[in-house]
């Protein structure tokens, strides 16, 4: 079972429109079933994974 934690740095999320929030949350909910997931390039910590949603990038770990 996964849990989603939105860190304080992601408070910009509160300022998004309802449609943008729904789109991002939908993509986040599909993360455990994600395909072709690769570590964030140029980062020493291979646990950080990127998810691109339009002009937004979600950085997450499992």
KETORLUM-990115 format. One record per residue: x, y negated, z of N, C-alpha, C, O in turn; residue in one letter. Coordinates in steps of 0.2 Angstrom, whole numbers, padded with zeros to 4 digits, always signed. Atoms other than C-alpha are relative to their C-alpha. Example, Ala and Ser with C-alpha at 12.3 -4.5 7.8 and 13.67 -1.06 7.14 Angstrom:
// residues 2
+0004+0006+0000+0062+0022+0039+0004-0006+0000+0009-0005+0003a
-0004+0006-0001+0068+0005+0036-0004-0005+0003-0001-0011+0004s
***
This chain:
// residues 62
+0004+0006+0000+0000+0000+0000+0004-0006+0000+0009-0007+0004x
-0004+0006+0001+0007-0017-0005-0004-0006+0004-0010-0006+0004x
+0004+0006-0002+0003-0034+0003+0004-0006-0003+0010-0005-0005x
-0002+0006+0004+0005-0051-0005+0001-0005+0005-0003-0007+0009x
-0002+0005-0005+0014-0064+0005+0002-0006-0004+0007-0006-0008x
-0002+0006+0003+0014-0082-0002+0004-0004+0004+0002-0007+0009x
-0004+0004-0004+0029-0091+0005-0002-0008+0000-0005-0010-0005x
+0002+0007-0001+0028-0109+0011+0003-0004-0006+0000-0009-0008x
-0003+0003+0006+0039-0114-0004-0005+0000-0006-0004-0004-0011x
+0004-0001+0005+0025-0109-0015-0007-0004+0001-0012-0002-0002x
+0006+0004-0002+0013-0122-0008-0003-0004-0006-0009-0006-0006x
+0003+0003+0006+0011-0129-0026-0006+0003-0002-0010+0001-0006x
+0006-0004+0002-0001-0115-0028-0007-0003+0002-0012-0003-0002x
+0006+0003-0002-0014-0125-0018-0002-0005-0005-0008-0007-0005x
+0002+0006+0004-0014-0139-0031-0002+0002-0007-0004-0002-0011x
+0002-0002+0007-0018-0128-0046-0007+0000-0001-0011+0000+0004x
+0008+0000+0001-0035-0128-0054-0002+0007+0001+0002+0012+0002x
+0003-0006-0002-0046-0114-0050+0001+0006-0006+0003+0011-0004x
-0001-0004+0005-0044-0106-0067+0008+0003+0000+0009+0009-0001x
-0007-0002-0001-0025-0106-0065+0002+0005+0005+0005+0010+0005x
+0000-0005-0006-0026-0098-0048-0002+0007-0002+0001+0012+0000x
+0003-0007+0001-0037-0084-0054+0005+0004-0005+0006+0010-0004x
-0004-0003+0005-0025-0081-0069+0006+0003+0004+0009+0009+0002x
-0006-0002-0004-0010-0080-0057-0001+0006+0005+0002+0011+0005x
+0002-0006-0005-0019-0069-0044-0001+0006-0004+0001+0011-0001x
+0002-0006+0004-0025-0057-0057+0007+0003-0002+0008+0009-0002x
-0006-0003+0002-0007-0055-0064+0004+0003+0006+0007+0008+0006x
-0003-0002-0006+0000-0053-0046-0003+0007+0002+0000+0011+0004x
+0003-0006-0002-0013-0040-0042+0002+0006-0005+0001+0012-0002x
-0002-0005+0004-0007-0030-0057+0007+0002+0000+0010+0007-0003x
-0007-0001+0000+0011-0030-0052+0002+0007+0002+0007+0010-0002x
-0002-0006-0002+0012-0013-0044+0000+0005-0007+0003+0010-0007x
+0001-0004+0006+0007-0006-0061+0004-0003-0006+0003-0001-0012x
-0004+0003+0005+0019-0017-0071+0004+0004-0004+0006+0009-0002x
-0004-0004+0005+0028-0011-0086+0006-0004-0002+0006-0010-0002x
-0006+0003+0003+0046-0015-0092+0002-0006+0005+0003-0012+0003x
-0003+0005-0005+0051-0024-0075+0007+0000+0000+0010+0005+0001x
-0008+0000-0001+0069-0030-0075+0002-0005+0005-0002-0010+0006x
-0003+0005-0005+0079-0039-0062+0001-0007-0003+0002-0008-0009x
-0002+0007+0002+0081-0058-0063+0007-0001-0002+0011+0001+0002x
-0006+0001+0003+0095-0062-0074+0005-0005+0004+0002-0010+0007x
-0004+0005-0003+0110-0071-0066+0000+0000+0007+0003-0005+0010x
+0001+0000-0007+0106-0066-0049+0003+0006+0003+0003+0011+0001x
-0004-0006-0003+0117-0056-0037-0005+0005+0003-0003+0011+0004x
+0004-0004-0003+0102-0050-0028-0005+0004-0005-0010+0001-0008x
+0004-0004+0005+0094-0036-0039-0007+0002+0002-0011+0004-0002x
+0007-0001-0003+0079-0035-0028-0005-0005-0003-0011-0004-0003x
+0004+0005+0002+0072-0051-0035-0002+0001-0007+0002+0002-0012x
+0003-0002+0007+0060-0048-0050-0004-0006-0002-0008-0009+0002x
+0004+0006+0002+0052-0062-0061-0006+0003-0004-0007+0008-0006x
+0006-0001+0004+0035-0062-0068-0002-0007-0003-0003-0012+0001x
+0001+0007+0004+0031-0076-0081-0008+0000-0001-0010+0005-0004x
+0007+0001+0002+0013-0082-0082-0001-0007-0002-0001-0012+0001x
+0000+0006+0003+0012-0096-0094+0006-0004+0002+0011-0002+0000x
-0005+0005-0002+0022-0111-0088+0003+0002+0007+0007-0002+0010x
-0002-0001-0007+0024-0103-0070+0004+0007+0000+0003+0011-0004x
-0004-0006-0001+0036-0090-0064-0001+0002+0007+0000-0002+0012x
+0001-0003-0006+0033-0079-0050+0006+0004+0002+0008+0009-0003x
-0005-0004-0002+0048-0072-0041-0002+0004+0006-0005+0002+0011x
+0003-0004-0005+0044-0057-0031+0005+0006+0002+0010+0007-0002x
-0004-0007-0002+0052-0041-0022-0005+0005+0002-0011+0004+0003x
+0005-0006-0002+0044-0024-0019+0003+0003+0006+0001+0008+0009x
***
